[in-house]
């Protein structure tokens, strides 16, 4: 068993099986004894599930260890979410344990469990991360028995008279893990009696490689905002082992930890190596768009705004796509202009066919061409708020003012900002 921190508080997940009961006995036999308690979970899969929990509670009383039973309904959860009972049990078990007030949660996985996990991942076509198997520690979860074989655990239980129950569901080969445990691993052991330990060495080697590749996947240059990430294209044009890990880290920062598949990763890398303007739909309502030098991942949106014209005014003006403020106070990202140079009849509106713009410094061109030259993504051009008179645009809110309203020594200087729909956060 791994070395424990005697200053830490532990919670042991105990099912009543030989692995977790052995772990419980090992903890209770230590001197000095660590600070720990037990949680046992009733999955509601078998009719006698509660008797197993009672068995654990009674043994804890004998050892003078605090124990608590948590009830979850695996069959109902599996049916509701259209997943296997095996997956549902794992999800609900971790949910029950996650909230425990402790430093570490101990799970009784052993070397055989690790071998089964690796074989399952290989059969599913997993990458090298899947081949890393089960880690001795991940966050607050630790696995004190991971360096022990099942044979060693059974030997310890027999030598120390550790009682345990047999979970009949472990004999059902309809579950993938059970099939591998009961059929695949025994066949491998005929070829190599130390198959589990050999797989453990393989896992250790792959894990070292993965840790190094993870260290190369630097996301410090990725710009994050709520439900948005802008990834420099150069990051995704690195070798795939690195770029793939960058994408996974980005999604984790966005709060997405599952349902990102290999097809999504490949599509994002292809997006970065293609032309701007293409789009990839992703799980959880996210969309990815190639914006010239970036791949932007954000929650998808469809802003359908009717044509509108709102008379220009100083102060605060609420429009269908943003709030515009025109005043004397300078603020971050404000556009500075000469109020007196704006002609009468100006309005706030969106862009239209035939709009022209005189860029700052001189030179008039079609607004569409100007926005392309500025590398403003097409998806954002449709919701840029403008100050215009007829077809002439005097200000592109959040972007630039026309040369025709630039300030000079005699100007009546005002500042223009836009929020809740402007482009500052996106560009």
C-alpha positions as CSV (number, residue, x, y, z in Angstrom):
1,X,0.0,0.0,0.0
2,X,1.2,3.5,-0.8
3,X,2.5,5.7,2.0
4,X,-0.2,7.8,3.7
5,X,-0.1,11.4,5.0
6,X,-1.0,11.0,8.7
7,X,-2.1,14.7,8.9
8,X,-4.7,14.2,6.2
9,X,-8.4,13.1,6.4
10,X,-9.4,10.2,4.3
11,X,-12.7,8.8,3.1
12,X,-12.7,5.1,2.0
13,X,-15.2,3.9,-0.6
14,X,-16.0,0.4,0.6
15,X,-18.4,-1.9,-1.3
16,X,-18.0,-5.1,0.8
17,X,-15.9,-6.9,-1.8
18,X,-12.5,-8.3,-1.0
19,X,-10.6,-5.4,-2.5
20,X,-12.2,-2.6,-0.5
21,X,-12.5,-4.6,2.7
22,X,-8.8,-5.4,2.5
23,X,-8.1,-1.7,2.1
24,X,-10.3,-1.0,5.1
25,X,-8.5,-3.6,7.2
26,X,-5.1,-2.2,6.2
27,X,-6.1,1.4,7.2
28,X,-7.5,0.2,10.6
29,X,-4.4,-1.9,11.3
30,X,-2.0,1.0,10.9
31,X,-0.3,2.5,14.0
32,X,-0.8,5.3,14.4
33,X,-4.2,5.0,12.7
34,X,-4.9,7.7,10.0
35,X,-8.0,9.9,10.3
36,X,-10.5,8.2,8.1
37,X,-14.1,7.1,7.7
38,X,-16.1,4.9,5.3
39,X,-18.8,5.6,2.7
40,X,-20.6,2.6,1.2
41,X,-23.0,3.1,-1.8
42,X,-26.3,1.2,-2.4
43,X,-26.6,1.2,-6.2
44,X,-30.1,-0.4,-6.1
45,X,-29.2,-2.9,-8.8
46,X,-29.6,-6.1,-6.8
47,X,-32.3,-7.1,-4.3
48,X,-29.7,-7.9,-1.7
49,X,-27.7,-4.6,-2.2
50,X,-28.7,-3.3,1.2
51,X,-27.4,-6.4,2.9
52,X,-24.0,-5.7,1.5
53,X,-24.1,-2.1,2.9
54,X,-25.3,-3.5,6.3
55,X,-22.3,-5.9,6.2
56,X,-19.9,-3.0,5.7
57,X,-21.5,-1.0,8.5
58,X,-21.3,-3.9,10.9
59,X,-17.7,-4.5,10.2
60,X,-16.9,-0.8,10.6
61,X,-18.6,-0.9,14.0
62,X,-16.3,-3.8,15.0
63,X,-13.3,-1.8,13.9
64,X,-14.6,1.4,15.5
65,X,-14.7,3.2,12.2
66,X,-17.4,5.7,11.2
67,X,-19.5,4.6,8.3
68,X,-22.3,6.1,6.2
69,X,-24.5,4.5,3.5
70,X,-25.5,6.5,0.4
71,X,-28.4,5.4,-1.7
72,X,-28.5,5.9,-5.5
73,X,-30.9,4.6,-8.2
74,X,-28.7,3.2,-11.0
75,X,-31.4,1.5,-13.1
76,X,-33.5,4.7,-13.2
77,X,-30.6,6.9,-14.0
78,X,-29.4,4.6,-16.7
79,X,-32.8,4.5,-18.3
80,X,-33.3,8.2,-18.1
81,X,-29.9,9.0,-19.6
82,X,-29.9,6.1,-22.1
83,X,-26.6,4.7,-20.8
84,X,-25.5,1.4,-19.5
85,X,-25.9,0.5,-15.8
86,X,-22.2,0.0,-15.6
87,X,-21.6,3.7,-16.7
88,X,-24.5,4.9,-14.6
89,X,-23.2,3.2,-11.5
90,X,-19.8,4.8,-12.0
91,X,-21.2,8.3,-12.5
92,X,-23.5,8.2,-9.4
93,X,-20.8,6.6,-7.3
94,X,-18.4,9.5,-8.0
95,X,-21.2,12.0,-7.5
96,X,-21.9,10.6,-4.1
97,X,-18.2,10.7,-3.2
98,X,-17.3,14.1,-4.7
99,X,-19.0,16.1,-1.9
100,X,-17.3,14.3,1.0
101,X,-15.4,16.8,3.3
102,X,-12.0,15.3,3.3
103,X,-8.5,15.6,1.9
104,X,-8.5,12.3,0.0
105,X,-10.9,9.7,-1.2
106,X,-9.5,6.2,-1.4
107,X,-10.7,3.7,-4.0
108,X,-9.7,0.1,-3.9
109,X,-8.5,-0.3,-7.6
110,X,-5.7,-2.8,-7.9
111,X,-3.3,-3.8,-10.7
112,X,-5.8,-6.1,-12.3
113,X,-8.4,-3.2,-12.5
114,X,-5.7,-1.2,-14.3
115,X,-5.1,-3.9,-16.8
116,X,-8.8,-4.2,-17.5
117,X,-9.2,-0.5,-18.0
118,X,-6.3,-0.3,-20.5
119,X,-7.7,-3.2,-22.5
120,X,-11.2,-1.6,-22.5
121,X,-9.7,1.7,-23.8
122,X,-7.7,-0.1,-26.5
123,X,-10.9,-1.9,-27.7
124,X,-12.6,1.4,-27.9
125,X,-9.8,2.9,-30.1
126,X,-8.6,5.3,-27.4
127,X,-5.4,7.3,-27.8
128,X,-2.4,7.3,-25.6
129,X,-4.3,9.0,-22.7
130,X,-6.5,6.0,-22.5
131,X,-3.5,3.8,-22.5
132,X,-2.3,5.6,-19.3
133,X,-4.9,3.6,-17.4
134,X,-5.7,4.4,-13.8
135,X,-3.4,6.9,-12.0
136,X,-2.4,6.3,-8.4
137,X,-3.7,9.8,-7.7
138,X,-5.9,12.1,-9.6
139,X,-7.0,15.2,-7.7
140,X,-8.3,14.1,-4.3
141,X,-8.8,10.5,-5.4
142,X,-6.1,8.1,-4.5
143,X,-5.8,4.3,-5.1
144,X,-3.6,2.8,-2.3
145,X,-3.8,-0.7,-3.7
146,X,-2.9,0.0,-7.3
147,X,0.5,-1.7,-7.0
148,X,-1.0,-4.9,-5.7
149,X,-2.3,-7.9,-7.7
150,X,-5.6,-9.5,-7.0
151,X,-3.8,-12.6,-5.9
152,X,-1.8,-10.5,-3.3
153,X,-5.1,-9.0,-2.1
154,X,-6.7,-12.4,-1.7
155,X,-3.7,-13.7,0.1
156,X,-3.8,-10.7,2.5
157,X,-7.5,-11.2,3.2
158,X,-7.0,-14.9,3.9
159,X,-4.0,-14.3,6.2
160,X,-5.8,-11.6,8.2
161,X,-9.3,-13.2,8.3
162,X,-10.8,-10.2,6.4
163,X,-14.5,-10.9,5.7
164,X,-16.0,-9.9,2.4
165,X,-19.1,-10.5,0.2
166,X,-19.3,-11.5,-3.4
167,X,-21.2,-9.2,-5.7
168,X,-23.1,-11.4,-8.1
169,X,-23.1,-8.7,-10.8
170,X,-19.3,-9.2,-11.1
171,X,-20.1,-12.6,-12.7
172,X,-22.3,-11.2,-15.5
173,X,-20.2,-11.0,-18.7
174,X,-22.8,-8.7,-20.3
175,X,-20.6,-6.0,-18.7
176,X,-17.5,-5.2,-20.7
177,X,-15.2,-5.0,-17.8
178,X,-16.4,-8.3,-16.4
179,X,-16.0,-10.0,-19.8
180,X,-12.4,-8.8,-19.9
181,X,-11.7,-9.9,-16.3
182,X,-13.3,-13.3,-16.7
183,X,-12.3,-14.2,-20.3
184,X,-9.6,-12.0,-21.7
185,X,-7.2,-11.6,-18.9
186,X,-7.1,-15.4,-18.0
187,X,-6.3,-16.1,-21.6
188,X,-3.5,-13.6,-21.6
189,X,-2.1,-15.1,-18.4
190,X,-1.8,-18.4,-20.2
191,X,0.6,-16.7,-22.5
192,X,2.3,-14.6,-19.7
193,X,1.5,-15.4,-16.1
194,X,2.7,-11.8,-15.3
195,X,0.4,-10.2,-17.9
196,X,-1.1,-7.7,-15.4
197,X,2.4,-6.5,-14.2
198,X,3.6,-6.3,-17.8
199,X,0.6,-4.1,-18.6
200,X,1.3,-2.0,-15.6
201,X,4.9,-1.4,-16.9
202,X,3.4,-0.4,-20.2
203,X,1.0,2.0,-18.5
204,X,3.9,3.6,-16.6
205,X,5.9,4.1,-19.8
206,X,3.0,5.6,-21.7
207,X,2.1,7.8,-18.8
208,X,5.6,9.4,-18.7
209,X,5.3,10.2,-22.5
210,X,1.8,11.6,-22.0
211,X,2.9,13.8,-19.1
212,X,5.7,15.2,-21.3
213,X,3.4,15.9,-24.2
214,X,0.9,17.6,-21.8
215,X,3.7,19.9,-20.6
216,X,4.1,21.0,-24.3
217,X,0.5,21.8,-24.7
218,X,0.7,25.4,-23.5
219,X,-2.6,27.3,-23.5
220,X,-1.2,30.5,-21.9
221,X,-1.7,32.4,-25.2
222,X,-5.3,31.3,-25.6
223,X,-7.8,34.1,-24.8
224,X,-10.6,33.0,-22.6
225,X,-13.9,34.8,-21.8
226,X,-17.2,33.4,-20.5
227,X,-18.2,30.5,-22.8
228,X,-15.6,31.6,-25.4
229,X,-12.0,30.8,-26.3
230,X,-9.8,32.2,-29.0
231,X,-7.0,29.8,-30.0
232,X,-4.1,31.2,-32.1
233,X,-4.0,29.1,-35.2
234,X,-0.3,28.5,-34.8
235,X,-1.1,26.4,-31.7
236,X,-3.3,24.0,-33.7
237,X,-0.8,23.7,-36.5
238,X,1.7,22.0,-34.2
239,X,2.2,18.2,-34.3
240,X,-1.1,16.5,-33.5
241,X,-0.1,15.0,-30.2
242,X,0.4,18.5,-28.9
243,X,-2.5,20.3,-30.7
244,X,-5.0,17.6,-29.6
245,X,-4.0,18.1,-26.0
246,X,-4.4,21.9,-26.4
247,X,-7.9,21.4,-27.5
248,X,-8.8,19.2,-24.6
249,X,-7.3,21.7,-22.2
250,X,-9.3,24.5,-23.8
251,X,-12.5,22.6,-23.5
252,X,-11.8,21.8,-19.8
253,X,-11.3,25.5,-19.2
254,X,-14.7,26.1,-20.8
255,X,-16.2,23.5,-18.4
256,X,-16.5,20.7,-20.9
257,X,-15.0,17.4,-19.7
258,X,-16.9,14.8,-21.8
259,X,-18.5,14.0,-25.2
260,X,-15.6,15.7,-27.0
261,X,-14.7,12.9,-29.5
262,X,-11.8,12.3,-31.9
263,X,-14.0,13.5,-34.8
264,X,-14.4,16.9,-33.1
265,X,-10.7,17.2,-32.4
266,X,-9.8,16.3,-36.0
267,X,-12.4,18.8,-37.3
268,X,-10.9,21.6,-35.3
269,X,-7.4,20.8,-36.4
270,X,-8.6,20.7,-40.0
271,X,-10.3,24.0,-39.5
272,X,-7.1,25.6,-38.4
273,X,-5.3,24.4,-41.5
274,X,-8.0,25.6,-43.9
275,X,-9.5,28.9,-45.0
276,X,-11.3,31.4,-42.7
277,X,-15.1,31.5,-42.5
278,X,-15.7,27.8,-42.1
279,X,-17.5,26.5,-39.1
280,X,-17.6,23.3,-36.9
281,X,-20.6,22.4,-34.7
282,X,-19.6,21.0,-31.3
283,X,-21.3,19.4,-28.3
284,X,-23.1,21.4,-25.6
285,X,-24.1,24.2,-28.1
286,X,-20.6,25.3,-28.9
287,X,-19.4,26.2,-32.4
288,X,-15.9,26.8,-33.7
289,X,-15.1,29.3,-36.5
290,X,-11.8,30.1,-38.2
291,X,-11.3,33.8,-37.8
292,X,-8.2,34.5,-39.8
293,X,-5.4,34.1,-37.2
294,X,-7.6,32.4,-34.6
295,X,-10.0,29.5,-34.1
296,X,-12.8,30.8,-31.9
297,X,-14.8,28.4,-29.9
298,X,-18.0,29.9,-28.4
299,X,-21.6,29.2,-27.6
300,X,-23.5,29.3,-30.8
301,X,-25.9,32.1,-31.3
302,X,-28.3,33.2,-33.9
303,X,-29.1,36.9,-33.6
304,X,-32.1,37.7,-35.9
305,X,-32.6,41.5,-35.7
306,X,-35.1,43.3,-37.8
307,X,-34.0,46.4,-39.7
308,X,-33.9,49.3,-37.4
309,X,-32.9,53.0,-37.3
310,X,-32.5,54.9,-34.1
311,X,-31.8,58.6,-34.2
312,X,-28.3,59.5,-33.1
313,X,-28.1,61.1,-29.6
314,X,-25.6,61.8,-26.9
315,X,-25.9,59.9,-23.6
316,X,-27.1,56.3,-23.5
317,X,-29.0,54.7,-26.3
318,X,-30.4,51.2,-26.1
319,X,-30.4,49.3,-29.5
320,X,-31.5,45.7,-30.3
321,X,-27.9,44.5,-30.3
322,X,-26.1,46.8,-27.8
323,X,-26.1,49.8,-25.5
324,X,-24.2,52.8,-26.9
325,X,-22.9,55.6,-24.8
326,X,-21.8,59.0,-26.2
327,X,-20.3,61.4,-23.7
328,X,-17.5,63.5,-22.5
329,X,-15.9,60.9,-20.3
330,X,-13.2,58.8,-21.8
331,X,-13.2,55.1,-21.0
332,X,-11.4,51.9,-22.1
333,X,-11.8,51.1,-25.8
334,X,-13.7,54.3,-26.4
335,X,-13.6,55.9,-29.9
336,X,-12.8,59.6,-29.8
337,X,-14.6,61.9,-32.4
338,X,-15.7,65.5,-33.1
339,X,-19.4,65.8,-32.4
340,X,-19.7,69.0,-34.5
341,X,-18.5,67.1,-37.6
342,X,-21.4,64.7,-37.6
343,X,-24.1,65.9,-40.0
344,X,-27.8,66.2,-39.0
345,X,-29.9,63.1,-39.6
346,X,-27.4,60.5,-38.4
347,X,-28.8,57.2,-37.0
348,X,-27.7,54.1,-35.3
349,X,-28.2,51.0,-37.6
350,X,-26.6,47.9,-39.0
351,X,-24.7,47.7,-42.3
352,X,-26.4,47.7,-45.6
353,X,-25.6,47.1,-49.2
354,X,-23.7,50.0,-50.7
355,X,-22.4,51.5,-47.5
356,X,-19.1,53.4,-47.8
357,X,-16.6,54.4,-45.2
358,X,-13.7,56.9,-45.2
359,X,-11.1,55.2,-43.1
360,X,-9.1,57.1,-40.5
361,X,-6.2,58.7,-42.3
362,X,-8.1,59.1,-45.6
363,X,-9.3,56.9,-48.4
364,X,-13.0,56.0,-49.0
365,X,-14.0,52.4,-49.9
366,X,-16.9,50.1,-49.7
367,X,-17.6,49.2,-46.0
368,X,-17.6,45.5,-46.9
369,X,-14.1,45.8,-48.3
370,X,-12.9,47.8,-45.3
371,X,-14.2,45.2,-42.9
372,X,-12.5,42.4,-44.9
373,X,-9.2,44.4,-44.8
374,X,-9.6,44.8,-41.0
375,X,-10.0,41.0,-40.8
376,X,-13.3,41.2,-38.9
377,X,-14.9,37.8,-39.1
378,X,-17.9,37.6,-41.4
379,X,-20.1,36.3,-38.6
380,X,-19.5,39.5,-36.6
381,X,-19.9,41.9,-39.5
382,X,-23.7,41.4,-39.5
383,X,-24.1,42.7,-35.9
384,X,-21.7,45.7,-36.0
385,X,-23.5,48.8,-34.9
386,X,-22.9,51.9,-37.1
387,X,-23.5,55.6,-37.0
388,X,-24.5,56.5,-40.5
389,X,-26.2,59.1,-42.7
390,X,-27.7,57.7,-45.9
391,X,-25.1,55.3,-47.2
392,X,-22.1,57.0,-45.6
393,X,-20.8,55.5,-42.4
394,X,-19.2,57.8,-39.8
395,X,-18.5,55.3,-37.1
396,X,-18.2,51.5,-36.7
397,X,-18.9,51.1,-33.0
398,X,-16.1,49.3,-31.3
399,X,-13.9,49.4,-34.4
400,X,-13.1,52.8,-35.9
401,X,-14.4,56.3,-36.8
402,X,-14.4,57.9,-40.2
403,X,-11.6,60.3,-41.0
404,X,-14.4,62.9,-41.6
405,X,-15.2,63.1,-37.8
406,X,-11.6,63.0,-36.5
407,X,-10.7,65.5,-33.8
408,X,-8.5,68.6,-34.1
409,X,-7.5,71.5,-31.9
410,X,-11.0,73.1,-32.2
411,X,-13.0,69.9,-31.8
412,X,-15.9,69.4,-29.5
413,X,-14.5,66.0,-28.3
414,X,-16.9,63.1,-27.4
415,X,-16.3,59.5,-26.7
416,X,-18.2,56.5,-28.1
417,X,-18.5,53.1,-26.5
418,X,-20.8,50.1,-27.0
419,X,-21.5,47.2,-24.7
420,X,-23.7,44.1,-24.6
421,X,-23.4,43.5,-28.3
422,X,-20.3,45.4,-29.4
423,X,-17.2,43.8,-30.8
424,X,-14.7,44.6,-28.1
425,X,-14.9,41.2,-26.4
426,X,-14.9,39.2,-29.6
427,X,-12.2,40.8,-31.8
